[in-house]
Amino acid sequence: MAVRALIGPEGSSRDLTDDDDLARLYAAPRTPWLRVNMVSTLDGAATGSDGRSGGINDDADHRVFDTLRRLADCIVVGAGTARAEGYRPARAPLVLVSRSGEVPELLRGAEPGRVRLATTVTSPGLAEARDVLGDEHVWVLGTETVDLVALRERLAAQGWRELLSEGGPGLLRDLLAAGVVDELCLTTVPRLLAGTGPRITAGEPVDVRLEPTLLLEHEGTLLGRWRVH
């Protein structure tokens, strides 16, 4: 993948045919480190017409997506996003965040421990989730909403140091509001969709400052790392 570095370390403009090169560019500066990986069109759409982020990503985004998953000790994702995107068990354990406690169908048959659930005391699906995943893999972290500060602490307590979240928009907003995000990795694809689809954040307003630390360009697609302040 031939990329041009707009912001980044010297020598990062080259053909990144070696996955190790890309992994070095996306290495976490310290641990624990929580990054969120998202994709958007130029006019802010976070999904295609099919309602999935897979409807807008491209080969460059796939390369970064795969790299971040290889680096991750666990993958944190909203249960609704996992359901809409058709998530299946991955190399790293999946940690679902859900107030309802409903485990997506495609993840119900996962090997024990490959899927965890962070939910609430009042979750209507709590008992069933425990039956499906096992008591020790269902974490009750809050009464009405999931305590995301406690979730980050729980992930670190598992020995997981490189923490990757893949959203969706509501979870990204909540993670930012809780102050637990270290970095946003954002792919911007050169497309315009208009319409009323979701942005990469959704929910009550937040105002978070970010600093670009890496910006790569590949055939019009921008691949960025943004440090959260």
One Martini backbone bead per residue (centre of mass of N, CA, C, O) as a GRO file, in nm:
protein
  229
    1MET     BB    1   0.087   0.042   0.030
    2ALA     BB    2   0.085   0.356  -0.090
    3VAL     BB    3   0.206   0.629   0.103
    4ARG     BB    4   0.139   0.960   0.237
    5ALA     BB    5   0.285   1.184   0.457
    6LEU     BB    6   0.151   1.462   0.634
    7ILE     BB    7   0.174   1.326   0.925
    8GLY     BB    8   0.487   1.230   1.074
    9PRO     BB    9   0.733   1.032   1.049
   10GLU     BB   10   1.017   0.986   0.921
   11GLY     BB   11   0.967   0.769   0.643
   12SER     BB   12   0.635   0.718   0.599
   13SER     BB   13   0.687   0.749   0.287
   14ARG     BB   14   0.563   0.448   0.158
   15ASP     BB   15   0.557   0.113   0.092
   16LEU     BB   16   0.323  -0.082   0.287
   17THR     BB   17   0.383  -0.414   0.263
   18ASP     BB   18   0.456  -0.420   0.561
   19ASP     BB   19   0.293  -0.478   0.854
   20ASP     BB   20   0.513  -0.375   1.050
   21ASP     BB   21   0.512  -0.081   0.960
   22LEU     BB   22   0.219  -0.020   1.044
   23ALA     BB   23   0.251  -0.102   1.341
   24ARG     BB   24   0.459   0.120   1.410
   25LEU     BB   25   0.271   0.366   1.342
   26TYR     BB   26   0.044   0.231   1.568
   27ALA     BB   27   0.185   0.252   1.821
   28ALA     BB   28   0.177   0.262   2.149
   29PRO     BB   29   0.318   0.487   2.381
   30ARG     BB   30   0.137   0.338   2.600
   31THR     BB   31   0.029   0.170   2.906
   32PRO     BB   32  -0.266   0.196   2.894
   33TRP     BB   33  -0.461   0.190   2.571
   34LEU     BB   34  -0.732   0.377   2.423
   35ARG     BB   35  -0.881   0.305   2.114
   36VAL     BB   36  -1.064   0.442   1.834
   37ASN     BB   37  -1.223   0.299   1.544
   38MET     BB   38  -1.304   0.483   1.242
   39VAL     BB   39  -1.542   0.574   0.974
   40SER     BB   40  -1.562   0.822   0.698
   41THR     BB   41  -1.684   1.056   0.518
   42LEU     BB   42  -1.654   1.378   0.409
   43ASP     BB   43  -1.973   1.427   0.515
   44GLY     BB   44  -1.994   1.220   0.789
   45ALA     BB   45  -2.047   0.932   0.721
   46ALA     BB   46  -2.057   0.607   0.901
   47THR     BB   47  -2.241   0.491   0.668
   48GLY     BB   48  -2.409   0.329   0.452
   49SER     BB   49  -2.707   0.239   0.302
   50ASP     BB   50  -2.689  -0.038   0.490
   51GLY     BB   51  -2.587   0.060   0.792
   52ARG     BB   52  -2.273   0.014   0.736
   53SER     BB   53  -1.931   0.053   0.744
   54GLY     BB   54  -1.880  -0.151   0.503
   55GLY     BB   55  -2.010   0.062   0.287
   56ILE     BB   56  -1.722   0.266   0.303
   57ASN     BB   57  -1.487   0.102   0.295
   58ASP     BB   58  -1.142   0.011   0.223
   59ASP     BB   59  -0.834  -0.111   0.179
   60ALA     BB   60  -0.692   0.084   0.372
   61ASP     BB   61  -0.883   0.040   0.610
   62HIS     BB   62  -0.839  -0.264   0.635
   63ARG     BB   63  -0.541  -0.249   0.715
   64VAL     BB   64  -0.584  -0.094   0.978
   65PHE     BB   65  -0.792  -0.275   1.109
   66ASP     BB   66  -0.607  -0.527   1.118
   67THR     BB   67  -0.377  -0.401   1.279
   68LEU     BB   68  -0.536  -0.320   1.538
   69ARG     BB   69  -0.626  -0.611   1.601
   70ARG     BB   70  -0.339  -0.730   1.638
   71LEU     BB   71  -0.265  -0.527   1.881
   72ALA     BB   72  -0.498  -0.626   2.044
   73ASP     BB   73  -0.634  -0.754   2.352
   74CYS     BB   74  -0.912  -0.602   2.289
   75ILE     BB   75  -1.272  -0.561   2.197
   76VAL     BB   76  -1.478  -0.279   2.198
   77VAL     BB   77  -1.845  -0.303   2.172
   78GLY     BB   78  -2.140  -0.245   2.073
   79ALA     BB   79  -2.403  -0.452   2.046
   80GLY     BB   80  -2.544  -0.311   1.806
   81THR     BB   81  -2.298  -0.312   1.620
   82ALA     BB   82  -2.244  -0.616   1.622
   83ARG     BB   83  -2.517  -0.681   1.495
   84ALA     BB   84  -2.512  -0.500   1.233
   85GLU     BB   85  -2.207  -0.616   1.141
   86GLY     BB   86  -2.167  -0.925   1.208
   87TYR     BB   87  -2.025  -1.033   1.444
   88ARG     BB   88  -1.746  -1.232   1.530
   89PRO     BB   89  -1.521  -1.401   1.648
   90ALA     BB   90  -1.196  -1.320   1.756
   91ARG     BB   91  -0.880  -1.315   1.849
   92ALA     BB   92  -0.983  -1.117   2.035
   93PRO     BB   93  -1.162  -1.028   2.278
   94LEU     BB   94  -1.499  -0.954   2.327
   95VAL     BB   95  -1.657  -0.642   2.440
   96LEU     BB   96  -1.968  -0.583   2.540
   97VAL     BB   97  -2.201  -0.305   2.528
   98SER     BB   98  -2.501  -0.321   2.745
   99ARG     BB   99  -2.817  -0.242   2.877
  100SER     BB  100  -2.987  -0.504   2.789
  101GLY     BB  101  -2.804  -0.784   2.753
  102GLU     BB  102  -2.793  -0.858   2.452
  103VAL     BB  103  -2.682  -1.122   2.262
  104PRO     BB  104  -2.567  -1.178   1.976
  105GLU     BB  105  -2.622  -1.443   1.779
  106LEU     BB  106  -2.319  -1.479   1.653
  107LEU     BB  107  -2.202  -1.496   1.979
  108ARG     BB  108  -2.334  -1.745   2.140
  109GLY     BB  109  -2.112  -1.982   2.032
  110ALA     BB  110  -1.874  -1.908   2.180
  111GLU     BB  111  -1.603  -1.946   2.330
  112PRO     BB  112  -1.515  -1.934   2.634
  113GLY     BB  113  -1.410  -1.585   2.672
  114ARG     BB  114  -1.450  -1.443   2.382
  115VAL     BB  115  -1.707  -1.322   2.536
  116ARG     BB  116  -1.808  -1.018   2.676
  117LEU     BB  117  -2.015  -0.837   2.929
  118ALA     BB  118  -2.129  -0.503   2.971
  119THR     BB  119  -2.354  -0.404   3.232
  120THR     BB  120  -2.654  -0.394   3.430
  121VAL     BB  121  -2.866  -0.432   3.687
  122THR     BB  122  -3.132  -0.351   3.488
  123SER     BB  123  -3.101  -0.569   3.291
  124PRO     BB  124  -3.317  -0.774   3.110
  125GLY     BB  125  -3.065  -0.982   3.003
  126LEU     BB  126  -2.885  -1.092   3.237
  127ALA     BB  127  -2.960  -1.389   3.282
  128GLU     BB  128  -2.916  -1.485   2.989
  129ALA     BB  129  -2.621  -1.397   2.959
  130ARG     BB  130  -2.517  -1.590   3.177
  131ASP     BB  131  -2.604  -1.847   3.028
  132VAL     BB  132  -2.437  -1.793   2.762
  133LEU     BB  133  -2.139  -1.687   2.895
  134GLY     BB  134  -2.121  -1.665   3.191
  135ASP     BB  135  -2.077  -1.516   3.486
  136GLU     BB  136  -1.762  -1.428   3.449
  137HIS     BB  137  -1.852  -1.273   3.156
  138VAL     BB  138  -2.040  -1.084   3.336
  139TRP     BB  139  -2.048  -0.730   3.379
  140VAL     BB  140  -2.147  -0.530   3.649
  141LEU     BB  141  -2.148  -0.161   3.559
  142GLY     BB  142  -2.414  -0.054   3.694
  143THR     BB  143  -2.749   0.050   3.685
  144GLU     BB  144  -2.837   0.213   3.403
  145THR     BB  145  -2.532   0.247   3.326
  146VAL     BB  146  -2.228   0.209   3.198
  147ASP     BB  147  -1.922   0.210   3.357
  148LEU     BB  148  -1.640   0.319   3.181
  149VAL     BB  149  -1.426   0.342   3.396
  150ALA     BB  150  -1.465   0.057   3.513
  151LEU     BB  151  -1.409  -0.087   3.249
  152ARG     BB  152  -1.117  -0.005   3.208
  153GLU     BB  153  -1.021  -0.128   3.476
  154ARG     BB  154  -1.107  -0.419   3.408
  155LEU     BB  155  -0.929  -0.460   3.162
  156ALA     BB  156  -0.658  -0.413   3.309
  157ALA     BB  157  -0.707  -0.646   3.520
  158GLN     BB  158  -0.678  -0.867   3.281
  159GLY     BB  159  -0.405  -0.760   3.118
  160TRP     BB  160  -0.508  -0.540   2.927
  161ARG     BB  161  -0.339  -0.278   2.733
  162GLU     BB  162  -0.459  -0.297   2.439
  163LEU     BB  163  -0.736  -0.093   2.354
  164LEU     BB  164  -1.019  -0.162   2.143
  165SER     BB  165  -1.252   0.041   1.968
  166GLU     BB  166  -1.562   0.019   1.735
  167GLY     BB  167  -1.795   0.115   1.879
  168GLY     BB  168  -2.017   0.312   1.814
  169PRO     BB  169  -2.129   0.632   1.826
  170GLY     BB  170  -2.241   0.613   2.117
  171LEU     BB  171  -1.988   0.496   2.253
  172LEU     BB  172  -1.791   0.714   2.177
  173ARG     BB  173  -1.931   0.942   2.323
  174ASP     BB  174  -1.919   0.808   2.608
  175LEU     BB  175  -1.613   0.776   2.627
  176LEU     BB  176  -1.550   1.076   2.605
  177ALA     BB  177  -1.723   1.172   2.849
  178ALA     BB  178  -1.547   0.979   3.051
  179GLY     BB  179  -1.228   1.006   2.976
  180VAL     BB  180  -1.100   0.711   2.826
  181VAL     BB  181  -0.970   0.833   2.573
  182ASP     BB  182  -0.661   0.848   2.384
  183GLU     BB  183  -0.767   0.763   2.080
  184LEU     BB  184  -0.824   0.844   1.734
  185CYS     BB  185  -0.907   0.640   1.457
  186LEU     BB  186  -0.936   0.787   1.123
  187THR     BB  187  -1.120   0.724   0.835
  188THR     BB  188  -1.125   0.906   0.517
  189VAL     BB  189  -1.336   0.890   0.255
  190PRO     BB  190  -1.379   0.979  -0.098
  191ARG     BB  191  -1.699   1.058  -0.010
  192LEU     BB  192  -2.052   1.130  -0.089
  193LEU     BB  193  -2.397   1.089   0.063
  194ALA     BB  194  -2.565   1.221   0.249
  195GLY     BB  195  -2.834   1.238   0.422
  196THR     BB  196  -2.921   1.075   0.768
  197GLY     BB  197  -2.687   0.951   0.877
  198PRO     BB  198  -2.447   0.872   1.080
  199ARG     BB  199  -2.204   0.957   1.278
  200ILE     BB  200  -1.930   0.890   1.487
  201THR     BB  201  -2.131   1.051   1.668
  202ALA     BB  202  -2.379   1.006   1.943
  203GLY     BB  203  -2.568   1.244   2.122
  204GLU     BB  204  -2.471   1.421   2.351
  205PRO     BB  205  -2.281   1.675   2.391
  206VAL     BB  206  -1.934   1.724   2.305
  207ASP     BB  207  -1.594   1.863   2.398
  208VAL     BB  208  -1.307   1.760   2.218
  209ARG     BB  209  -0.968   1.756   2.204
  210LEU     BB  210  -0.736   1.722   1.921
  211GLU     BB  211  -0.427   1.560   1.804
  212PRO     BB  212  -0.224   1.518   1.546
  213THR     BB  213   0.013   1.229   1.474
  214LEU     BB  214  -0.125   1.099   1.206
  215LEU     BB  215  -0.111   1.128   0.831
  216LEU     BB  216  -0.244   0.944   0.571
  217GLU     BB  217  -0.220   0.877   0.208
  218HIS     BB  218  -0.456   0.684  -0.018
  219GLU     BB  219  -0.616   0.754  -0.285
  220GLY     BB  220  -0.773   0.985  -0.086
  221THR     BB  221  -0.725   0.842   0.172
  222LEU     BB  222  -0.751   0.906   0.522
  223LEU     BB  223  -0.508   0.829   0.790
  224GLY     BB  224  -0.569   0.875   1.140
  225ARG     BB  225  -0.419   1.017   1.437
  226TRP     BB  226  -0.582   1.115   1.755
  227ARG     BB  227  -0.520   1.293   2.030
  228VAL     BB  228  -0.651   1.307   2.346
  229HIS     BB  229  -0.729   1.592   2.585
   0.00000   0.00000   0.00000
